Amino acid sequence: MTSIIKKIMPLLLAFSASYASAHGDVKCTSQPKSEWRPHTELHQKLTKEGWVIRRMEMTSSCYEVYAKDPQGKRIEAFFDPVTFKRVEEN
């Protein structure tokens, strides 16, 4: 069993490193988390705009949203947690 782990561990590490770097260019805010608005407010705002939210996550500086936009396109989007302005990846 340990030989299998030794064989797949480099693959797992490579995958996790590429995933982490995929979002390394997104910087939403430098405000402390005590200033962030609740994610439930963002959920309500987006739902009213026609988004269908599948999942929301909190990164170190953003809210990350997995959803279908009002046009039905499946997307991953980042939002500033203070202003709720959408932030594009650099």
N, C-alpha and C positions, 0 to 999 in steps of 0.2 A: 504493500500500500504506500509506503513512503517513497518508493521509486516513482510511482505515478505522480505524487505531489511534487517531487523534484523536477519532473518533466514538464508539468503544466504551470509551475510557479512563474517561470520567466514570461510565459504568455499572459498570465493574470497581471503581473506587474506592468508589462508593456501596455496592456489594455487600460489599466487604471491610470497610468501616466498620460496616455493620449487623451483620455476622457477629461482628466483634470486640466490639461493644457488647452483643451478645446474652448474652455470658457475663461481662460486666463486674461483675455483682453477686455472683459466686461467689468466696468467700474461704475457703479451707480451713485453712491454717495459716500461721503466721509463723515456724515453725521453719526453720533453715537446711537446705539440701538434704542436708548430711552426716548429718542426723538422720532423713531419710526412709527408710522400709523399702523394700526392692526391690519393683518393680511385679509381679514374678513371684509374690511372696507373695500379693498382692491377687488376681492371676489365679487362683491355686490355691484361695484361699478362696472366691471367687465361683463357680468351677466346682463345688466341693464342695456349694455351696448351690443348684445347679441352673441357674446362669446359663450362657448360651452367648455367649462373648466374640467379638465381631467385630474390635474394634480398641481399643487403649488409647493414650492420649496423656498427656503430662505438660504441665500449664500452669505458670504461675509459682508457684502455691500448691496445686495439686490433681493428682490422677490423674483423667483424664476417660475414661470407659468407654462404648463403644458396644456394646450387647449386646441379647440377649433375656433378660428376667428369668425366674424360675422358672415364671411363668404364661404364658410365650411372647410377652409384649408387648415390642415393639422399643422400646428406650429409650436415652437418653443420660443418664448419671449421673456425679456428681462424688464423689470420696472423698478424705478427709483422708489424706495419704501417711504420716502418723506413726501414727494410730490405726486407719485404714481405716474410720472412721465415715462413713456417707453424708452428704453435705452438700447441702442444698436451695438452689436459687437464691432470692435475695431479691427 
